[in-house]
């Protein structure tokens, strides 16, 4: 059950896309925005007036905030990020968290109320301008997706370098880096819950007709992206630490490759060809190639510690592969930034600031030293296989909140009204 309507792109102007989104450390494929609806029309005969009014007030707050603020938040600028962007994101996230327990009353115990309301959301990655479904689980899914996107936007604000008080190059504080890891895990938890506990509530037909923004592959990819960027931050902190060994750095780099590879596997065959969708694919491709450059670099350094001719030759091949992937990642980055909406890189910092200097330098040095061992075959064919490590970073365990207690009051009132009707008839 639950009808659906997808509105083609050329029938309205609800989807507002910025031409330029500024600096991007963490990619967010736009914010899906809910459209107004009248709960009293569909639920007035089934719920108490107070509960209908509460649902309406909570959702209207989200509609207004998302409609006014989302286009502004998406265009990130470092100098205004802490003044307005961060607080606006937090306020909208709180509004969604307040709404969710009340919304879940519509699906409690398989209630037929879940099919009474037509929920409408404006898409970003799908060709269809908006999607309407008469199913409250679609609303729950949309809320969780938006909550995750808001968190990723918060992480982006935290990871844009700022000019330090000592006047040196812009950088990201350790406090911001640690906070961003927590945010990535929380966002991944929302998306993991959406895939495991909300999507299964929808019929196969409804799942086929979800916008691509909410397709299982996109949700899984976004979850993996969050984890991959979390590992990237961990690696940057390991690079800054005098205690972290090469083995630790290689393991983190190899794990990062797996996260981004799985993210790419999840979205490569989806119809992400419209605006944000195409840019989303290019971001994943860029980060996957960048992660491979990092992993091959550390793998090469460890191989070079060996005492055999073979290990030195493999080290050269791995470092040369790292250098080639680094060059490819720069091209992929440029393609991502040029895809609409336009974007640009913040000043280099962290892992890639370090590696963009070290990879070419160390590769050149090792090739020169091991010139007699170096084979002139194509490096991408001779590069040694990366080690396979189990993925350590997991999404936070997020569970849907319990149904708001106001629904208990509604049941009591409903029973009282029924009993009163029976007594009037006798």
N, C-alpha and C positions, 0 to 999 in steps of 0.2 A: 504494500500500500504506500501511498504518498506520491502524488503527481508531481511532475517537474516541468519547468519551462526554461529554456535558454534563449536569451535575447541576442540576436546577431549584433555585431559591432556597429553596423551602420544605422541603427535605429535610435540612438540617443547619445547624450553627452555626459553621462554620469561618471564615466571613467576618466579621471583627470590624471594625466601623466606629466611629470616635470620634464623639461628638455634636458636638464643637467642636474645630477644628484650630488655633485661635488666629490669630495674625497671619500674613498671606500676602503676600509680595512676588512669589514665583514659585509658580505652582500646580502641584501634583503630584497626579495622580489616584489616590492610594493606591498601596500596594505589592502586587503579585501575589506570593503566597507559595507556595513548593513544598511538597508533602506528602511524607512519608517513603515510600521504596520499598526493595525488597530486590533489589539487583543480583545477588546470588549465585544467587537463584532463576531468573532469566532468562538470566544470562550465565555461570553457574558451569561449564557444560559447554563453553564457547567461549573463555574467557580464563583466564589464570593466576590463581592465588589472590591473589597480590600485587596484580595490577592491579584485580581485583574489589574487594579491600579498600581500595585507594587511591581508586577511584571512590566507594565507599560513604562513606569517611571525609570526603572533600571535599564531597560533597553533603549529608551529615548535618550538617556544620558550618554550611552555608548554611540548612538547614531550621530548625535550632535558633536561629541568630542572627536570621533573618528572622521566625520565629514569635514570639520573645520581644521583639525590639526594634522591629519595624516599627510596631506600634500606638503605641509611645511616641514614636518619631522623628516620626511624622506630626503629632503634636500639638506644634507648635513653640512654645516660649516663649523669649524673648530671654535671660532671665537664666540659663537652664540650657543654652542652645544651645552655647556654646563649651566648657562643662565636660564634657558627655556626648554631645550629639547629633552634633557634628562627628566625634569619634573613632569613635563607633559606626558611622556611615555609612561612614567610611574602612575600618574593619575588615571590614564586610560586602562592600564593593566589592572589597577585596583577596581575600576568600574566593571571590568569583565569578570574579575574574581567575585565581586558582589552579586553579579547577575547569575552566574553558573549554578549555585545551589538552588536558587528559585526556579530556574529553567528546568532543572533535572526533575522537578515534580511532574512535568508533562510526560516523562517517559517511565516514571516509577511503576514497577511491577507490570510492565507491558501495557500501561494505560492507553486506551484508544484516543485520549486527548492529544497524543503525540502526532496524530494525523489531522488535527483540526485547524492548524494555523499554517498559512503560506509564508514561509520565510524567504526573503529576497536579499541576496548579497551581490555587490558589484565585484567582478573578477579582475585580476591583473594579468595572469599568465595565459588565460584561456582566450580563444578567439571570440567566444561569446561575451558580450558586454556584461551580462549579469545572469545569474541562475536562481530560479525559484523552485523550492521543493516544499511540499506539505508533509514534512517529517521533522520532528523536533531533534532527532539525532543529527540531522544535517546542520541544524543550528548549533548543537553542541560541538560538532566537528569544526565548524567555522570559527567558533569562539576559541577553541584550543589552538587552532592554526594562527589566529590573530595574536593570541597571548605569546606564542613562540616567536612570531615575527617582531613583536614589541621588544622581547628580550634580546633578540639578535641585534636590533637597532640600538639598544642600550650598550651592548658589547661593542658595537661600532664606535659609539661616542667615546667609550673608555679607551679604545685602542687607536685613536687618532693622536699622533704625537703633538705635544705642546711645548712651547719654548720654555726651557727651564730657567729657574731664578739665577743660575750661575752664568747665563748668557751663552751657553754652548748650544749645540744643535738640538732641535726639538726631539723629545723622547717621551716614552710612555713609562710612568712610574711603576715600581714593583707592586704597589698597592692596587693600581688599576689592572695590572696583568693578573694578579691573583683573583681579584673580583670578577674579571671577565671569564675565568675558567669556571667559577661557580655559576655564572649566568649561562654559559654554554651548556653545562650539564643540566641545568633547570629547563632550558629551552628544549634540549633533546628529550627530557622526561615528558614534556607536554606532547611532543610529536610521537614518541614511542607509545604513550597512552592512546593517542588518536588512532594509531595503526592497530594496536592490539585489542583495544577495548571499545572503540567507537565505530570504526569501519565495519566490524562484524555485525553490528546491530542493523545495518542497512542491507536491504535485499540486493541480490546480484544485479538486478536491473537498475536500481538507484545508483549503485556504485559505478556502473558503466556510464551513467549520465551525470556523474559529478564533474564539475569543471576540472581541468587539468591541474589547477592550483591545489586541489584536494585529492588528486590521484594518489594511490598508495605509493607509487614509485617516487613522486615528488616529495611526499611526506617522509619517506625513508631517506631520500637523498638529503633533505634538509637536516634530518637528525644526524646523519653521518657527517655532514658539513660541520655542524656544531662541534661534534666530537673531534673531527680532524683539526679544526682551528684551536680547540682546547689543547690538543697535543702540540700544535705549533707553538703555543705560548709556553708550554712546559719545556719544550726544546730550547726556546730562547732563554729561559731562566737557567737551564742546564749549561748553556754556552757561557752565561755570565758567571756561573759558579766554578770556583777553583776545585771543588770536590767531585764534580761530575766527571766520570771517566769517558773515554771514547766509546766504550761498549754501551754505556747508558745512552749517549747521544745517538749512536747508530740505531739502537732499539727504538727510541722515540721516532726517529726519522723513518724507519721501516714501517712502524705502526701507522704513521701519518700517510704513507703511500697507500696502505690497505684501506684506510677510511675513505680517501679520495677516489680510489679505484672503485670501491663499492658504490660510492655516491654517483660516479659516472655511469656505472652499470645500471643503476636504477632509473636514470633519466634519459639515457642515450636514445632510446627508441620511442620516447613520448613525443607528442606533437607540440613541442615547445618552440614555436616559430613566431610568436607574436610579441613584439616589444620586450617586456620583462622576461618572458620565457626564453627567448634566444640569448639574452644577456646572461640568464641563469646558467644555461649550458656552457657558455664561454667561460664563466667564472670557475665552474667545476673543472673544465679542461685545463685552465691556467694553473689552478692550485694543484691538480694532479701531477702535471709536468714539473712544477716547482718542487713538489715533494720528492719526486724521483731524483731531481738534481741533488737535493739535500741528502737523500739516503745513499746514493752512489758515492757521494763525496766521503761520508763517514765510513762506508764500507771499504773504499779505497785506502783510506788512512790506516784502517786496521789490517788490511791485507799487506800493506807495505811494511808492517811490523814483523812479518814473517822473514825467515832467513833463507828461503829458497828462491831460485830463479823464477820458478813458476809463480810463486806468490807475488813477487815484484812485478812480473808481467801482468798478472791479473789486477794488481793495484793500479797500474798505468791505465789499463783498459777501463776500470771502474771510474777513475778520475776523469778520463777523457769523456766517458759517457756523461758524467756529472756536468762537465763543461758544455757539452752539446745540449743537454736538457736545460741548462741555465739559459743558453741562447734561445732555445725554443720557448721557454717560459716567458722571456721578454717579449717575444712576438705574440704569444697568446695573451699576455697582459695588455698589449697595445690593442689587439682585436677586441678584448673585453671593454676597454675604456671607450673605444670608438663606436661600439654598438649602442643604439638608443635605449634608454636615456643616457646621454654622455656622462662620463665619470672621469676621475683622475686619481692617481696614486698619491697618498700622503708621503711626506719625506720618509725615505728608507729608515727602518729601525729594526731592532730585534734580529731574528734568525736571518732574514734575507739581507740586511745591511752587512752583517758579518760575512755571509757566504758569497755575496756578490763580489766581494773583494778577495776572499780566500780561495774560492774554486779556481778562477783563472790563474792566480799566482801559483798555487800548489800544483795544479795540473802541469803548467809549463815547467816548473822546477823538476817534478818527478819524471816527466817525459825526457827532459834533457839528461838527467842522471842515469836513467835506464834506457838510453837511446839504443844500446846494443840488444836490449830485450824486447823493444817495442815492435810490434807487428804492424804492417801497413794495411792490414785488412780493415774492412769497415768496422768501426768501433761498436756500433749498435748491435752488431752480430757477435762480437767477441766479449762484450761486457759480461762479467760473471753474474750469476743469478743472485738476487738479494736474499738474505736470510728471511725466514718466515717466522714471525713472532705472533703469539696470541695477543689479541687486542685487550689492553688493560683498562682503558677509559670507558665507562658505561654511563648511560643516561641515569639521571636521578630517578628514583622510584616515585612516580607520581600516580596518585589514585584520584579518581573523580570524587569531589566532596559529597558528604551526605546531603540528602534532600533537606531544604530549609524547613525549620519547624513550623513556619506559617502554613504549610500544607496540612499539618495535623489539625490546626484550627479550622481549615476549610472543610476537612472531612467531617469534623464534629458538627459544623454548621449545616453541612449538607444532610447529615443524618437527622438533625433536629428538624430541618425543613420537611424532610420526607415523613417523619413521625407526626409532625403537625398536620400535614396534608391528610394522612390516614385518619387521625382523630377527628378532623373536620368532616370526613365522609361518614363517620359512624354516628 
